Amino acid sequence: MSNEEIKKSNRRKFILLLILMCLPVFVSYALYFMEYRPESKNYGDLIPIVKLAGKGTNQLDNTILRIKDLHGKWVLLTVDSAEHCSEACMKKLYFMRQVRIVQGKEKHRIERLWLINDNTKPSEELLKEYEGTYFVSAKDSELLELIETKESQIKHIYLIDPIGNLMMRFPEDVDGTKMGHDLKRLLHVSQIEH
């Protein structure tokens, strides 16, 4: 092989190597400018993280419950009126209970919290049906001020992580199966001691 042929071969290899090294950069720019966004695996919407702090009165035993008392657990949270617990309110309580149950041996890592935004105590029927839920009167609590707007907060089920951050919101007409899958995935990857 002559010197000229070796130079041409080396030049081709160099150009091919340069193209291969630059290709990922060109592809990433192309995808960015074409506004390609891969679909997310999670069903719930990740929201800007808010560190929850505050307290309310536990309706079951008239004690004070602070959010920090629930640290170390994943908390499914709903906000609603106890006096006017509508069908949507009942549906949220139902899905929170069912999603916790389907987690099987991991269900001990999940708590359910209903922040009651009026001064009414839930009916005995509700207290019995959703036993294990924290029924907390939070009408004048700073907790409600930290959770979106008053109109929006009653439409969703929220998720609080084990260190007390409000971090996810599930859609208004929640699909319990998809919500359960999100929670199962979070419990699986969570490295926080429980």
Buried (B, 14 or more C-beta within 10 A) or exposed (E): EEEEEEEEEEEEEEEEEEEEEEEEEEEEEEEEEEEEEEEEEBBBEEBEEBEBEBBBBBBBEEEEBBBEBBBBBBBBBBBBBBEEBEEBBBBBBBBBBEBBEBBEEBBEBBBBBBBBBEEBBBEEEBBEBBEEBBBBBBBEBEBBEBBBEEEEBBBBBBBBBBEBEBBBBBBEEBEBEBBBBBBBEBBEEBEEEE
